[in-house]
Amino acid sequence: MRNNITFALAVLGLVAGLVAAWIFGIERHAQPPAFPPVSNPYATAIYANGIVESDQPGGSNINIYPDVSGKVTVVLARAGQAVKAGDPLMTVDDSVQKATTEQLRLQAEAAQTLLQELVAQPRRETLAIAKSQVDLADANVKVARDQDDKRRASYAIDARSISKDVLDNADDALRQAVSSLGVAQRQYDLIKAGAWSFDVVNQRKQAEASQQAWKAAVALLQKYTLRAQADGVVLAVNTANGSYVSPQGAYNAYTQGQDPLIVMSAPQTTLAVRCYVDEILVSRLPAGDHIQAQMSIRGTDVKVPLEFVRVQPYVSPKIELSDQRQEKVDLRVLPVVFRFKMTSPTMAYPGQLVDVFIGPK
């Protein structure tokens, strides 16, 4: 019995070995690639890493920062939205600045009103009062003169009829009345002449200063609404309602850095490709009028011819792609900018990494 079991196990082991040998002997073919690998389209070419960016005369994107600090009240823009120059993108709480602007407006109006008051002088009612004071002073002079004449006439007839003291008092009263008439006449002339020219000039300057302060407050109030500075497309919105923002941007809790509130690109009918040519290959770079290039979008078989735009004549560390401020190897590159037309809305996106081959014509 035991021999039969041993024989059966041996047979099963032999069969299992034959099956395993057959299975492992099957030839397995590799799956075809999802897309053809990147290849050099030119006889001689320089390979470079590139990044798709906004087609700008200078720079890559439009980074929008606020000129004021405060809490975001309304976010009007969304990522991917096409905007025109002057369109509002978001608003910051302007309650304090709005009250300050209104206060300065009222002060400017008060200063302008006071200037108009000085220019309009003399006031008719004030001039009438001054004229009445002159008439009253003139009447007082007439009364004092009559009293003095009567006392002098009585003294001339009989010196004992009136005392010398009474005669002197009448003479003094006449002189006082004449002086009061002169003061009233000068006061009337002063009021009739209107405001002093220096007072008018001073008040005009104060009114202009108040107007300028009001205009400055209005201009500052307008900065609480962030607007698009050019036609383009909103790439990213890095804040939300209720977030605190400042001229340094918005705090990013993930990177623990400050980001621009809104990142925009130019209209995306054309996009640019900024290529970074290794410094050891710069000497092989053709002249600008003899450059041709082709871009390959990673993960696809799309190949796009590029139009040469310019060379940024400044070799710098390759931190644009790696975003590493400190590297063990100081790799330096020369930026070369190309341009291509967008034939499809989903053809490429700013920030996308691409492979670029640069060759001579």
C-alpha positions as CSV (number, residue, x, y, z in Angstrom):
1,M,0.0,0.0,0.0
2,R,2.8,2.3,0.9
3,N,4.6,1.6,-2.4
4,N,1.4,2.5,-4.3
5,I,1.2,5.9,-2.6
6,T,4.8,6.6,-3.2
7,F,4.4,5.7,-6.9
8,A,1.3,8.0,-7.2
9,L,3.2,11.0,-5.7
10,A,6.1,10.4,-8.0
11,V,3.8,10.4,-11.0
12,L,2.0,13.6,-9.8
13,G,5.4,15.3,-9.3
14,L,6.4,14.3,-12.8
15,V,3.2,15.7,-14.3
16,A,3.5,18.9,-12.2
17,G,7.1,19.4,-13.4
18,L,6.0,18.9,-17.1
19,V,3.2,21.4,-16.7
20,A,5.4,24.0,-15.0
21,A,8.0,23.5,-17.7
22,W,5.4,24.1,-20.4
23,I,3.9,27.2,-18.7
24,F,7.3,28.8,-18.1
25,G,8.4,27.9,-21.6
26,I,5.6,30.0,-23.2
27,E,7.1,33.0,-25.0
28,R,5.5,36.3,-23.8
29,H,5.6,39.2,-26.2
30,A,6.0,42.7,-24.8
31,Q,3.1,45.0,-25.0
32,P,3.3,47.7,-27.7
33,P,4.1,51.3,-26.3
34,A,1.1,53.5,-25.7
35,F,2.8,56.1,-28.0
36,P,6.0,56.2,-30.1
37,P,9.0,57.3,-28.0
38,V,10.5,60.7,-28.5
39,S,12.9,60.7,-31.4
40,N,15.2,63.3,-33.0
41,P,13.6,64.6,-36.2
42,Y,16.8,66.3,-37.5
43,A,20.1,65.0,-38.6
44,T,21.9,66.9,-35.9
45,A,19.9,68.5,-33.0
46,I,20.2,69.7,-29.5
47,Y,17.8,68.2,-26.9
48,A,16.3,70.6,-24.3
49,N,13.7,70.5,-21.6
50,G,10.9,73.0,-22.1
51,I,8.0,74.4,-20.3
52,V,4.8,75.8,-21.9
53,E,4.0,79.3,-20.8
54,S,2.1,82.4,-21.8
55,D,3.2,84.2,-25.0
56,Q,4.4,87.5,-23.5
57,P,6.8,90.1,-24.9
58,G,8.6,89.6,-21.5
59,G,8.1,87.3,-18.6
60,S,6.0,84.2,-18.6
61,N,2.7,85.0,-16.7
62,I,0.8,87.9,-15.3
63,N,1.0,87.7,-11.5
64,I,-1.6,89.9,-9.8
65,Y,-1.0,91.2,-6.2
66,P,-3.2,93.6,-4.3
67,D,-1.9,97.1,-3.4
68,V,-3.8,97.0,-0.1
69,S,-4.3,94.6,2.8
70,G,-7.6,93.2,4.0
71,K,-10.2,90.4,3.9
72,V,-11.4,89.1,0.6
73,T,-15.1,89.7,0.3
74,V,-16.0,88.4,-3.2
75,V,-14.0,86.3,-5.7
76,L,-15.4,87.0,-9.1
77,A,-12.9,85.1,-11.3
78,R,-12.5,81.4,-11.8
79,A,-9.7,79.4,-13.2
80,G,-9.9,79.0,-17.0
81,Q,-12.1,82.1,-17.4
82,A,-11.3,84.5,-20.3
83,V,-11.3,88.1,-19.1
84,K,-10.8,91.5,-20.7
85,A,-8.7,94.4,-19.5
86,G,-10.5,96.2,-16.7
87,D,-12.8,93.3,-15.7
88,P,-13.1,92.9,-11.9
89,L,-11.5,89.8,-10.5
90,M,-12.1,90.1,-6.7
91,T,-12.8,92.6,-4.0
92,V,-11.2,93.3,-0.7
93,D,-13.1,94.7,2.3
94,D,-13.2,98.5,1.8
95,S,-15.5,99.7,4.6
96,V,-12.9,101.8,6.4
97,Q,-11.5,103.3,3.2
98,K,-15.0,104.1,1.9
99,A,-15.7,106.1,5.1
100,T,-12.4,107.9,4.9
101,T,-13.0,108.8,1.2
102,E,-16.4,110.2,2.1
103,Q,-14.9,112.2,5.0
104,L,-12.3,113.7,2.6
105,R,-14.9,114.5,0.0
106,L,-16.9,116.5,2.6
107,Q,-13.8,118.3,3.7
108,A,-13.0,119.2,0.1
109,E,-16.5,120.5,-0.4
110,A,-16.2,122.6,2.8
111,A,-12.9,124.1,1.7
112,Q,-14.4,124.9,-1.8
113,T,-17.4,126.5,-0.2
114,L,-15.2,128.7,2.1
115,L,-13.3,129.8,-1.0
116,Q,-16.5,130.8,-2.8
117,E,-17.5,132.7,0.3
118,L,-14.2,134.7,0.3
119,V,-14.5,135.4,-3.5
120,A,-18.2,136.5,-3.1
121,Q,-17.3,139.1,-0.4
122,P,-18.6,141.7,0.5
123,R,-21.9,140.3,1.6
124,R,-24.7,142.7,0.9
125,E,-26.2,142.4,4.4
126,T,-22.8,143.0,6.1
127,L,-22.1,146.0,3.8
128,A,-25.5,147.5,4.8
129,I,-24.7,147.2,8.5
130,A,-21.3,148.9,8.0
131,K,-23.0,151.7,6.0
132,S,-25.6,152.1,8.8
133,Q,-22.7,152.3,11.3
134,V,-21.1,155.1,9.2
135,D,-24.4,157.0,9.1
136,L,-24.8,156.6,12.9
137,A,-21.3,157.9,13.5
138,D,-22.0,160.8,11.2
139,A,-25.2,161.7,13.1
140,N,-23.2,161.5,16.4
141,V,-20.7,163.9,15.0
142,K,-23.5,166.3,14.1
143,V,-25.0,166.1,17.6
144,A,-21.7,166.6,19.2
145,R,-20.9,169.6,17.0
146,D,-24.2,171.2,17.7
147,Q,-23.7,170.7,21.5
148,D,-20.2,172.2,21.2
149,D,-21.4,175.2,19.2
150,K,-24.2,176.0,21.7
151,R,-21.8,175.9,24.6
152,R,-19.2,178.0,22.9
153,A,-21.9,180.5,21.9
154,S,-23.1,180.7,25.5
155,Y,-19.6,181.1,26.7
156,A,-19.0,183.9,24.2
157,I,-22.0,185.9,25.4
158,D,-21.3,185.4,29.1
159,A,-18.3,183.6,30.3
160,R,-20.0,183.0,33.7
161,S,-23.0,181.3,32.0
162,I,-21.1,178.0,31.5
163,S,-18.1,176.5,33.2
164,K,-14.9,175.8,31.5
165,D,-15.2,172.1,32.4
166,V,-18.5,171.7,30.5
167,L,-17.0,173.5,27.5
168,D,-14.0,171.2,27.5
169,N,-16.2,168.1,27.7
170,A,-18.3,169.2,24.7
171,D,-15.1,169.8,22.8
172,D,-13.8,166.3,23.7
173,A,-17.1,164.7,22.8
174,L,-16.9,166.3,19.4
175,R,-13.4,164.9,18.8
176,Q,-14.5,161.4,19.9
177,A,-17.5,161.5,17.6
178,V,-15.2,162.6,14.6
179,S,-12.8,159.7,15.4
180,S,-15.6,157.2,15.7
181,L,-16.8,158.4,12.2
182,G,-13.4,157.8,10.8
183,V,-13.2,154.3,12.3
184,A,-16.7,153.5,10.9
185,Q,-15.8,154.8,7.5
186,R,-12.6,152.7,7.4
187,Q,-14.5,149.6,8.5
188,Y,-17.0,150.2,5.7
189,D,-14.2,150.6,3.2
190,L,-12.6,147.4,4.4
191,I,-15.8,145.4,4.1
192,K,-16.5,146.9,0.7
193,A,-13.1,145.9,-0.6
194,G,-13.9,142.3,0.0
195,A,-11.5,139.5,1.1
196,W,-7.8,140.1,1.2
197,S,-6.1,138.6,-1.9
198,F,-3.7,136.6,0.2
199,D,-6.6,135.0,2.1
200,V,-8.2,134.1,-1.2
201,V,-4.9,132.5,-2.5
202,N,-4.4,130.7,0.8
203,Q,-7.9,129.3,0.8
204,R,-7.6,128.3,-2.9
205,K,-4.5,126.3,-2.1
206,Q,-6.2,124.6,0.8
207,A,-9.2,123.8,-1.4
208,E,-6.9,122.3,-4.1
209,A,-5.0,120.3,-1.4
210,S,-8.3,118.9,-0.1
211,Q,-9.4,118.0,-3.7
212,Q,-6.1,116.1,-4.2
213,A,-6.5,114.3,-0.9
214,W,-10.0,113.3,-1.9
215,K,-8.8,112.1,-5.4
216,A,-6.0,110.1,-3.7
217,A,-8.5,108.4,-1.4
218,V,-10.8,107.6,-4.4
219,A,-7.8,106.1,-6.2
220,L,-6.9,104.0,-3.2
221,L,-10.5,102.9,-2.8
222,Q,-10.5,101.6,-6.4
223,K,-7.5,99.5,-5.5
224,Y,-9.7,97.4,-3.2
225,T,-11.2,95.9,-6.4
226,L,-8.6,93.9,-8.3
227,R,-9.0,94.1,-12.1
228,A,-7.4,92.4,-15.0
229,Q,-4.6,94.6,-16.4
230,A,-4.7,93.0,-19.9
231,D,-6.8,90.6,-22.0
232,G,-6.1,87.0,-21.1
233,V,-7.1,83.8,-19.3
234,V,-7.2,83.2,-15.6
235,L,-4.8,80.3,-14.8
236,A,-5.1,80.1,-11.0
237,V,-7.0,81.8,-8.2
238,N,-5.0,81.3,-4.9
239,T,-7.5,82.7,-2.4
240,A,-11.1,82.4,-1.3
241,N,-13.8,84.5,0.4
242,G,-12.8,85.5,3.9
243,S,-9.1,85.0,3.4
244,Y,-6.6,87.7,4.4
245,V,-4.5,89.1,1.7
246,S,-1.7,91.7,1.6
247,P,0.7,93.2,-1.0
248,Q,2.9,90.1,-0.4
249,G,0.1,87.9,-1.7
250,A,-1.9,85.1,-0.1
251,Y,-0.5,82.7,2.4
252,N,-0.4,79.1,1.1
253,A,-0.7,76.6,4.0
254,Y,0.8,73.8,1.9
255,T,3.9,75.5,0.7
256,Q,4.1,77.9,3.7
257,G,4.9,80.7,1.2
258,Q,3.2,83.7,-0.3
259,D,1.4,83.2,-3.7
260,P,0.0,85.8,-6.1
261,L,-3.7,86.1,-5.7
262,I,-4.4,85.5,-9.4
263,V,-2.2,84.2,-12.1
264,M,-3.1,85.1,-15.7
265,S,-1.8,84.3,-19.1
266,A,-2.1,86.3,-22.3
267,P,-4.9,85.2,-24.8
268,Q,-4.0,81.6,-25.6
269,T,-4.3,81.7,-29.4
270,T,-0.5,81.2,-29.3
271,L,1.6,79.9,-26.5
272,A,5.3,80.1,-25.8
273,V,7.8,77.4,-25.0
274,R,10.8,78.3,-22.9
275,C,13.6,75.8,-23.5
276,Y,16.6,75.4,-21.2
277,V,19.7,74.5,-23.2
278,D,22.6,73.1,-21.1
279,E,25.6,75.4,-21.0
280,I,27.8,72.7,-22.5
281,L,25.5,72.7,-25.6
282,V,25.2,76.5,-26.0
283,S,28.2,76.6,-28.4
284,R,26.3,74.2,-30.7
285,L,23.2,76.4,-30.8
286,P,22.5,77.7,-34.4
287,A,22.1,81.4,-35.1
288,G,18.7,82.9,-34.6
289,D,17.7,83.1,-38.3
290,H,18.9,79.5,-38.9
291,I,17.1,77.8,-35.9
292,Q,14.3,75.3,-36.4
293,A,12.7,73.3,-33.6
294,Q,10.1,70.7,-32.8
295,M,8.2,70.1,-29.6
296,S,7.0,66.7,-28.4
297,I,4.2,66.7,-25.7
298,R,5.0,64.1,-23.1
299,G,2.5,61.2,-22.9
300,T,1.3,61.7,-26.5
301,D,2.5,61.3,-30.0
302,V,1.8,65.0,-30.8
303,K,4.7,66.8,-32.4
304,V,4.5,70.6,-33.0
305,P,6.8,72.7,-35.1
306,L,8.0,75.8,-33.2
307,E,8.8,79.4,-34.3
308,F,11.9,80.9,-32.9
309,V,11.2,84.1,-30.9
310,R,14.3,85.1,-28.9
311,V,17.2,84.0,-26.8
312,Q,17.4,85.3,-23.2
313,P,21.1,86.1,-23.1
314,Y,21.6,85.1,-19.5
315,V,22.9,81.7,-18.3
316,S,21.3,80.9,-14.9
317,P,20.8,78.0,-12.5
318,K,18.2,75.5,-13.6
319,I,15.7,76.4,-10.9
320,E,12.8,77.2,-13.2
321,L,12.1,73.5,-13.8
322,S,13.4,71.9,-10.6
323,D,12.3,74.7,-8.2
324,Q,15.3,73.9,-6.1
325,R,17.1,77.0,-4.7
326,Q,20.0,74.9,-3.5
327,E,21.4,72.0,-5.5
328,K,24.5,69.9,-5.0
329,V,25.2,70.2,-8.7
330,D,25.1,73.7,-10.1
331,L,23.5,73.0,-13.5
332,R,23.3,76.2,-15.6
333,V,21.1,76.7,-18.7
334,L,20.4,79.2,-21.4
335,P,16.7,80.0,-21.9
336,V,15.5,80.0,-25.5
337,V,11.9,81.0,-26.3
338,F,9.8,79.6,-29.1
339,R,6.2,80.1,-30.1
340,F,3.4,77.8,-31.5
341,K,-0.2,78.2,-32.5
342,M,-2.9,76.5,-30.5
343,T,-4.8,74.3,-33.0
344,S,-6.9,72.7,-30.2
345,P,-8.0,74.1,-26.9
346,T,-6.6,71.0,-25.1
347,M,-3.4,70.8,-27.1
348,A,-1.2,72.1,-24.3
349,Y,-1.4,74.1,-21.1
350,P,0.9,76.7,-19.5
351,G,3.2,74.9,-17.0
352,Q,3.3,71.7,-19.0
353,L,6.8,70.1,-19.5
354,V,7.7,69.2,-23.1
355,D,10.7,67.8,-25.0
356,V,12.2,70.1,-27.6
357,F,14.7,69.3,-30.3
358,I,16.6,72.3,-31.8
359,G,18.4,71.9,-35.1
360,P,19.8,74.1,-37.9
361,K,17.8,74.8,-41.0
